[in-house]
Amino acid sequence: MNIKDYYLQQFRVDFKKVELQKASNICNTDDLFFSREELQRVLKTDITAQNHPYFIFSMFITIASDQIIYTYFPDNYSEFRNYTRYPKFGYCGLGPHNENPLMIVVDAVEKKIVPQETVEKLFSEAAELFIAEIKDFFEKYMCSIQPEDFFRKFITDKHILKVCDDYDYAAAFIQEIKKNRIFLQ
């Protein structure tokens, strides 16, 4: 199985195994979310070992998509949310606050749930999937957003770029997106 097959055939099944909490009344009460504190529990969801890296990247792609639309395309977010009902990675205090979705990947490596070498090998495949799914979704459901605009926002998002550790996950993933030439199509 590769990441695309996993995402399209198995991710939703595995995701249902994750028990997320309802958001507080300060946020939209229909939203499901998990915090950074809950991330380790989410990452250790009972999934076959070979699919775990795919699960982690699928979570990242899902959360990142939701956050980019929420942040940069607020007029379209309600429509997007009605189609997707994606979970939120963050917390509710005096309003909703997003966590950096790339921390899903970083924490999986730091907690030794997935080896860094595996993550590094999957960046290209995950970027291809991310681009294909975004393009497909916007073409089918939300023609008002151009995939190129979405990815321009993604690669310059200050939260995505703000991952500091020994390995620059953000730069590696963004480099793979740029290789796809999405901006020239």
C-alpha positions in Angstrom: 0.0 0.0 0.0 1.2 3.5 -0.7 0.1 6.8 1.0 -2.5 7.6 -1.7 -4.2 4.2 -1.5 -4.1 4.5 2.3 -5.6 8.0 2.3 -8.4 7.1 -0.1 -9.2 3.6 1.3 -8.1 3.3 4.9 -7.5 6.7 6.6 -11.2 7.4 7.4 -11.5 3.9 8.9 -8.4 4.4 11.1 -9.4 7.9 12.0 -12.7 6.7 13.4 -10.6 4.8 16.0 -9.4 8.2 17.4 -11.5 9.5 20.2 -11.6 13.2 19.9 -13.4 15.6 22.2 -16.1 18.1 21.4 -14.9 21.7 21.4 -16.0 24.0 24.1 -18.9 26.5 23.6 -16.3 29.2 23.0 -15.5 27.4 19.7 -18.0 25.7 17.4 -19.5 22.9 19.5 -19.8 20.6 16.5 -16.1 20.7 15.9 -13.9 17.8 17.0 -10.5 18.7 18.1 -7.4 17.5 19.8 -4.7 19.5 21.6 -1.0 19.2 21.6 -1.3 17.4 25.0 -3.6 14.8 23.4 -1.4 14.4 20.3 0.6 11.5 21.7 -2.6 9.5 22.4 -3.8 10.3 18.9 -0.5 9.3 17.4 -0.6 6.0 19.2 -4.0 5.0 17.8 -4.3 1.3 17.1 -3.2 1.2 13.5 -1.0 -1.4 11.7 2.7 -0.5 11.9 3.1 -0.3 8.1 0.2 2.2 7.9 1.3 4.4 10.8 3.4 6.8 8.8 0.6 7.1 6.3 -1.8 7.9 9.1 0.4 10.6 10.4 0.9 12.3 7.0 -2.9 12.0 6.3 -3.6 13.7 9.6 -1.2 16.4 8.7 -2.7 17.0 5.3 -6.2 17.0 6.7 -5.5 19.5 9.5 -3.3 21.7 7.3 -6.0 21.9 4.6 -8.6 23.0 7.2 -6.3 25.5 8.8 -5.2 27.2 5.5 -8.9 27.6 4.4 -9.9 28.9 7.9 -7.0 31.4 8.0 -6.7 32.7 4.5 -10.1 32.0 2.9 -12.5 32.9 5.7 -15.4 33.7 3.3 -15.2 30.1 2.0 -14.6 28.3 5.2 -18.2 27.6 6.1 -18.7 25.9 2.7 -15.5 24.0 3.1 -16.4 22.9 6.6 -19.8 21.7 5.5 -18.1 19.4 2.9 -15.3 18.1 5.1 -16.0 18.3 8.9 -12.3 18.0 9.4 -11.0 17.8 13.0 -9.1 20.7 14.6 -5.7 20.6 16.1 -5.4 23.3 18.7 -7.2 24.4 21.7 -10.1 26.7 22.8 -9.4 29.5 25.2 -10.8 32.9 24.5 -11.6 31.6 21.0 -10.1 28.9 18.8 -6.3 28.7 18.5 -4.7 26.4 15.9 -1.5 24.4 16.6 1.0 24.0 13.8 -0.2 20.9 11.9 3.4 19.9 11.1 3.9 19.1 14.8 1.9 16.0 14.1 4.8 14.7 12.0 7.5 16.2 14.2 6.0 14.7 17.4 5.6 11.3 15.8 9.4 11.3 15.1 10.4 12.8 18.4 8.3 10.2 20.3 9.8 7.5 18.2 6.4 6.4 16.8 7.7 6.7 13.3 11.4 6.8 12.3 12.7 10.0 10.8 14.1 8.2 7.8 10.6 6.9 7.0 9.2 10.4 7.3 11.9 11.8 5.0 11.2 9.2 2.4 7.5 10.0 2.4 7.7 13.8 1.9 7.6 13.6 -1.9 4.7 11.1 -1.9 2.8 13.0 0.7 3.3 16.3 -1.1 2.0 14.7 -4.4 -1.1 13.4 -2.5 -1.7 16.8 -0.9 -1.6 18.6 -4.2 -3.7 16.1 -6.0 -6.4 16.0 -3.3 -6.5 19.8 -3.0 -6.8 20.2 -6.8 -9.5 17.6 -7.0 -11.5 19.0 -4.1 -11.5 22.6 -5.5 -12.3 21.5 -9.0 -15.3 19.4 -7.8 -16.6 21.4 -4.9 -15.1 24.9 -4.6 -14.1 26.4 -7.9 -13.9 29.8 -6.2 -10.5 28.9 -4.7 -7.6 28.2 -7.1 -5.2 25.5 -5.9 -2.3 27.7 -6.7 -3.6 30.4 -4.3 -4.1 27.7 -1.6 -0.5 26.5 -1.9 1.0 30.0 -2.0 -0.7 30.6 1.3 0.5 27.2 2.6 4.2 27.6 1.7 4.3 31.1 3.3 2.2 30.4 6.4 4.1 31.6 9.4 2.8 28.7 11.6 3.8 26.1 9.1 7.3 27.6 8.8 7.8 27.9 12.5 9.0 24.4 13.3 12.4 24.5 15.0 14.4 21.4 15.6 17.4 19.6 14.1 15.6 18.7 10.9 13.6 21.3 9.0 10.4 19.5 8.2 8.7 22.6 6.9 11.4 23.3 4.4 11.6 19.7 3.2 7.8 19.4 2.7 7.6 22.9 1.0 10.4 22.0 -1.3 8.5 18.9 -2.4 5.4 21.0 -3.1 7.5 23.5 -5.2 9.0 20.6 -7.2 5.4 19.7 -8.3 5.3 22.9 -10.3 1.7 23.6 -9.1 2.5 27.3 -9.6 3.2 26.9 -13.3 0.0 25.1 -14.2 
